[in-house]
Amino acid sequence: MSGSSRLWVALSAAALMAGASWFGGWAQPTVRMADVQKREPLATVFPRQMGDWRIDELSINIELPPDVAAQVKAIYTEVADKVYVNSQGDRIMVTIAYGRDQSDGFKVHRPEVCYAAQGFHVDATQDAVVKLDDHAIDVKRVMTHLGERHEPVTYWMVIGDDVVNSPARHKMMQVRHALDGLIADGLLVRVSSISRDPEAAYVVQDAFVREWKLHVPASQRARLFGS
């Protein structure tokens, strides 16, 4: 290789490295979405009465082990849960984990991780769709059990106002918002019930989600169920 060729290669490499460095700096988000879009406290998304469903004040969700609880507290800005019951005696447990910065995702609070950390046996997740009044959302289903407690779970994740149901789509939405200069916020919504019949449980859970969306304040619907 001649001296001029080596010089051209060296200059080209230097230009590529400088360009990559510039792009990395340019694409680094600096503004939190949570500071641009007002986010109400999670308590506002839990109406006391929703059609035939009402908050069951006497029931509580199962407590997390101390180490998992500490991780959740460190990663998430706010975590809230409620138990609802209807006139048929069906109970639905709802948990929402919200984070102002979703660069680390929802690894800790995903049922595959959270339930396993509590000693539950966790089956493989399955993709599903919940049809709402004006659109449908992609969700994950997973059956869990610990001793005599059998708990089918439905959950989904929202980045900004977009429902994501896979790590790949999660990352894609993160990058999309980062290119707009925004640090995305997001939440994970988990709905579960006690049942040995997961298919029947999922029917009740879907009906609950549809009723829930109707009673959530309009300003909060996209945050929970996507836009």
N, C-alpha and C positions, 0 to 999 in steps of 0.2 A: 504494500500500500504506500502510495507516495505521501510526501509531507503535507501537500495540500488536501489530500483525501482524508488523512488522519485529522487534520484541523477541522474539516467539514463535519466529520463524525462527532468530534468532541463538542463543537458548537451546537450541533443538533441535539445531542444528549443533554447539554446544559439548558437548552431552550425548553426541552420536554420537562425536565425537572422543575424549572422555574414555573412553567405553565401549570404543572400538577400542584405545586405549592400555592400558586395564586388561586387555582380553582378550589382547593381545600379550604383556604381562608375565606373565599367568597361564599362558598356553600355552607359555612359554619353558621347555624342559626344563632340569633342574638336576642330575639324577642319571644317571650312565652305566650303561647296562644291564650292561656288562662288570664293573662293581663289585658288581652285585646277583647276577648269575649267574656262577658260576665257569667260566672258560674255560681249558682245558688247552692246553699248547703244541701247535702243529700237528704236531710229530713223533709225537704219540700217535695220529694218525689215519692213519698210514702203516705198517700191519703189514708185517713182512718177508716173510711168506708168506700168500697168500690163495687157498686152493684150488690151482688150477694156475698162479697168478700169483705171482711173487716179484720182489723189488727187483733191478734190474739195476745192480750197483755200477759197471760199466764205462761206462755211458751217462750222459750229462748233457743237460739241456735247453739249447737255444740261448741264448746270453747276450744280454741287452738292451743296446742302445746306451747309452753313458754318460749322455746327457741323460734318456732314459726311465728308466734305473735310478735316477737321482737323484730324479725325480718320484715314482717308486714308493716309494722309501725315505722321502720326506717325507710322503706321504699315508698309507701303510699301517703298521700296528703290526708285522705279521709277514708274510713271504712265504716259502713253502716249496714245493719241488717234488721229485718222484721220477720215475724211469722204471721201469716194470714190464715183465717179459717172461714169456711162457708157454711150454709145451713145444712149441708149434707155431712158435715164433719170432716171434710177434706182440709188438710193443712198444707200450706205452701211456705217454704222457707226461702227468703230472698236475701242475698248479700251483694253489696256493691262496693268495689274497691276503686277509688279514684286517685290518679296521680297527675300532678301538674307537669311532670317531665317524664315522657314515656321512652326515653332513650334506653332504659333497661327493660322495657316491656312488662309483662304480667307474669313472669315466671313463677314467682312465689305463690301467688294466689290462684293459679290455675288448678282446677280440681285434681288433675293428674298428679300434681305435686302436693297440694294442700291436704287432700284426703289420705294420700299415701303416707304423709308425715304423721298422720294421726293413727296409723295402723290399719287403715282400711285396705281391702283388696280392691283394686281399680281395674276394670276392664278396658279394652281399647276404645278410644273415642270413635264416634261415628258422625258423619256430616248429616245435617238435616236442614229443613227450611220451616220457619214459622211464618204463616200468612197473617198479616195484619189487615186493618181496614183499607189502607191506601198503598201498601207495598209489602214486600216480604223480606225477611232477614235470614241470613245464613247463620246457623248455630252449630254447636257441638253437643252431642249426647254422650253420656258416659254412665255406666252402671257401677255403683260402689256398694260394698257391704262389709260390715264388721260384726261378727257373731250373728245375732238375730236381727240386726239393723240393716235393712236393704234400702238403699237411697239412690234412686235414679236422678240424674242431674242434667239440666239443660243450661248451657252458658254461651255467652258471646262477648266479644270485645269491641270497643268503639274507640277509634283514634280520631280526635276532633269531632266530626259529625258523621264519620264513615264506619260502618260495621265491618270488622275484619274477623276472619275465622281461621287464619293460618299464620304461622310465623313469617312466611314469605310476603303475604299481603300486608301484614303488620309493618314489616320493614319497608315495603314499597310506599305505604302511606306516610311513614316517618320521613322518608327521603323526599317525597313530594312536598310536604310542608317545610322541610329544611331548605329546599330550593327557593321557597317563598320567604325564607328568613325567619321561619317560625319554629319554636320548640313545641312540638305537639303535646297536648294533654290527652287524657283518655281514661276509660274505666272498663272494668270487667263486671258483667252482670251474671249472677248465678242464681238459678231457680231450681229448687229440689223438693222432694217429698218422700215420705216413708211408704214404700210399696214393694211387694214381691213381683208385681206385674209391671215391668217398665213401660210397655206399650200403652197400657191404660193410664199410667202415671203421666206419660208425655202428653196424652190428649188433654188431661186436666191442666197440666202446666201450660200448654199452649193457650187454652181458654183463659187461664189466669193472665197470661201476658197480654192477650188482646184486650181484656177488661182493664188491665193496668194502664195500657197506653191511652185508653179513652179518658182516664181520670188524672193523668199526669198533667200539670200545667203546660199549656201549648209551648211556652218558651223552653221547656225542658225535654220535649219529646225527641228532637233530633239528637240531643246529647245521649239519651238512653237507647233509642231504637234506630238511630241513623236517619239520614235525610233522603 
